[in-house]
Every structure is written in C-alpha cells, then in structure tokens.
C-alpha cells in the first residue's frame, strides 16, 4: 500500500507544483492552541511536520528553541503530542503528519514503544535530527515495518558516495538541508546553488521525493519552487512568537501566512 | 562489560564508537557527519605521526610546563593521621589548570587541518581561558561560548579570555550554564564547520572529542607514573587516585597510565548544596542512560528524556552529563564514584589552603573533601594522591561571599 506521504507527492506532481511542508512545535504555546494552529494551516499545507520538543536541541536556532521552551514550560509531554496527532488525524486522516525531534525522547520511551504510539496516533513519518545514517539503520527498518516513513537527511557536507547509500536506505521522502546552519538561519547560499545541489541529488534517483529545508521563508520560497517539496519552520515559529506578543489569534495569523506561502509556489 | 588490558581506554569502542556497547557514539546532525569523520581520520593519522608527537611534547614541555609538581602534603597528612596524602599540582601548568593540555592539542590539530578559527565551550572559564591562550599562541581566531550565569560567577577567567583576544559569547538559553554553552557551541559549529575547528572542553560530546581530550590530558598520568615510581620505587599496591569529575577530562588524564596497575580510582562528583536535589552527580545518584551532546551517557534527566538542571558551587562540575569513558569505568567497576556537597568542598578548600602551600579551586576541593574523609580511616602505609587541577584564585569572589574571607 502506498503511504500517504507518497500519495501527496504524486498529487503535487500532477499539479506541477512543490509540496508545501510546515513545521510547528507541539504544545506551542499550549496544547489546545498548537492543535488549532495545526488544523488551520493544514488547509494549505500538503504535509505537516510537528516537533516534539526537547530542551537541549543542538541543531535548532533561536526560533525553534523558543517555541520548544515555551511548549515545555507549559507542560507538554510526549503523551500530549500523541493526543494532538490523534485528534488531528481523526479530522483529517489523509493529511500526512510527520513527527520531528531528538533521539533521547525516543530512547527513553524505548524504540518499540515509541513506534507503537506513533502507529496508534496515526503518525505518517519521523525525522530524528540526531540519529544519522548508518546509526539509524535498525530504527529506520523498524519504522518501515510499521508503515512509518523514516525520513533521511542530507546536507551540503554529505559526500556523493554517502548520499548514494543513504538514498538507497530511504523511504518515500528525503530531506535536504540547504546550507551549513541550524534551523532558522538566513539563507546564506544562493537559491541557484541550492537547486544545483538539489539536482545533483535527484540525479542519483529521480523517483525519490526530495524536499529542501532550512532558511526558507516567504522571501526565499518562490526561488526554490522547482523542488519536490519545501519546508518552512522557523518563520512560522517566529510568527507564533510575534503574534503571541501582540495578543493576536495565532491560528488565524498562521493560516494567512501559510496561505501566502502556498501562493508563492503554485 | 570488561576493560581490555594493554589497549588505550579511548580505543576500546566498537564500530559505532560505543564503549561497552552502551556509552558514547555519535548522535549528531547529518551536517556534522563529515567534519567529524574528517577530524577522526586526521587525529588517527596524527597520533601515529612522530613529527606531530614531537611537536606536542615540545609545547607540553616549553609552553605548558611539564612536569607539574608531585608533592607530599605533610601537614594535612599529620593533621588527619592515617594515609599519606600527596597532590599532583596540575594547577602549576601554564594557565592554572589541566584544560591547557586539551586546548594546546586542539590548536595544533586546527593548524594541521588548516582552520583559521577555533571555537570552544566553557563552564568554570578554564577551558575557555586556556583555549584563548593557546589560540593566541598559535595565531588562531577564537570564540568562546559561556553561560550567562557562569560569566557572572567566574569573572577573572572571563577577563583573561578577553585579554587574550577571544570573543566571549554569552549564552542565555536554558540554565545559562555549561550545558547550554556546549549546545550553543555545537550549533555554531553546525553553521561554520567549513572554516572553523571546534574544541569541546572536556571528555564529552561526539566520540572524537572524547578521544582528543583524554589523549591530551593523559600527559598528567604520564608524568605522575614516573614521579610515583621515583618516590616509591614502583606503583604501590595500596594507592588511591582521587579526582573530581564534571565532564571528566581531568580524571581521565590522571588515571589513564595507571589503568593496568593496582591503583584504585575514585571520582568525586558535585553534590550541590547540602540537601539539594539539583546535584550534578549522575554516576553517584544512579541516573539513567540518555543522549546528551551527541553521546550516550548517564545523564540527569526526567522520565521523558528532558535534560535536568543542576546546581553546584563549582561551575566546572555543573554539568548534567558525564564522560562516556567514566560511565564505562563505572560499569566495569574499574573506578568508584561518590559525591561531595558544596559545603564539604568549601571546608576542604579552607583546610588545605590553611595547612599547605597549595590552594585548590572549588573543583578539586571536592576531591580533597573525599581525601579528608578517607585518610583517617586508612593505615599510614596507604597512599592517597589528589589531582589538584585548579587554583582557588578564580573562585575568590564566591569563597569570600560564602566564607567571609579568602585565604590562599
């Protein structure tokens, strides 16, 4: 059976456009509000990434750190993350949802328990920031067995030799990190260069869905729309932060923002 | 789980860089895979390179100042009545602490890797101070990440870093201490790994940093084993080597060459304020294994895996994790671990400073506290050696505040 992630990419390809992938943090700023945000942006986003927050996120910049700390301060637990997913998937069973986070939380749950919880809640995929290839081989196999996409990451420092191996072990989606940066950095590489790297990776296996993330905002997204998919995260977290400060309705603000992002790639 | 004889402890890992199948590894973002692989290969080559080893020895001798003194603490021994107490006065090394070994080696490696920039983390400020010193010596541009709370409580070292031309970057996230400084330093490296070399300040982090730090501080025990043999004719059967442990680089260096001898190893963690639950003692207090800063280790954390906050009077020990090497030594029972409270460390500092010509900083004062507790229970034929790996001068402000006066 085809995964919902694969089906979504097929649909976007038919429409000749990139898939829009959003990232927000579960529990930012509260459980109920993060659900509302997720639900409202899902109207425009093709795939939703939801962060399960960790308090020592070594690969995240200020914005996502801020969102994570805010969520943890408000008492978010892994149990709540799965509740949010479950509630959302009940409303929109066909919208792919990917959980993203750090390995220690999975390690403490136990890999098998974590996968079971994902399956029960309806999680479609997993991104584990600090579990690289080949260390992720056994976990990624377990995910596949349970029909959960394990999303491999590639970066500008990944050698072609290594890319081939990682791509061979990948499932329906691969994530290319656009530049040497934590999340939320300013795009310091030209979109042309990023697309050149992107095309090089695609040439290894055209069939694999490759998305680009890091440094993507409403200003840069248009120039990268040739990709199979584009991830916007930190800008959304920053917008949540700003609208909380201004006491605006975050779900509404995010709805509009994601709508505008989508407009730029169709 | 067993330690093999005749093989350096740092090399006793499997193909996934895990010690005892449980500790260490490389839990890192994809972006760091290649820089870490490159560094791993370079270091493996340099360890066998005679020219590099000569260079290291040259700078250890002429710049760091080897060997540091090994002295008997006659007055303390007499005062306590029991075991003979000695100190390895590592605080006599250039800069005033063991961190100079790791800093010097990292700068030498950075030069070989043709990197012009070097970044590092610091807690007590020693790692940062030494890195800034060595960077200046070797012509590298240096940036130090330090928790905002630590900047306040370790002023003298901050001033020193700035004098050496380093940029000190305050870290405001989380608890604003060492754990956050390490995270922020790693984030910076993720973004700048093409031009910049990273020095992790202790035997923590991805495997290669554990290796480099332990390989560098091993100089301490290379000197000490010679000094011990000169003093006693051989390595005595009843000898205890006491060392404070935060990240664990000082203890690793102090013990390394004694690994295959009868010497007993005792590591002393930071117990924090008396009756506090915010201790920084993951080994003593039975913390679970978790992933912190790229490595699996015993770490203070909650049930879900959020890293716990710690509190200690000594910024250098105020870290929720501990080197995977120490986890390995604990589980194989090669070393024993215990903790001392803030108050006990302060008392030990006071007693040693009053009786002897040395004045340990708050970090080794934790180890002295255990020596003071143990010595009266032992026979005069038994020997305790404490690694006095820092000088109290950097803690002048805290000591004055806590005890009313500062003696040295």
Interface residues (C-beta under 8 A of the other chain):
Chain A: X54 X55 X56 X57 X58 X59 X60 X61 X65 X69 X72 X77 X78 X102 X103 X104 X105 X107 X108 X109 X129 X130 X131 X132 X133 X135 X153 X154 X155 X156 X157 X158 X159 X162 X177 X180 X181 X182 X185
Chain B: X16 X25 X26 X27 X28 X29 X30 X31 X32 X33 X34 X35 X173 X174 X179 X183 X186 X187 X190 X191 X192 X193 X194 X288 X289 X290 X291 X292 X293 X294 X296 X301 X303 X304 X305 X306 X307
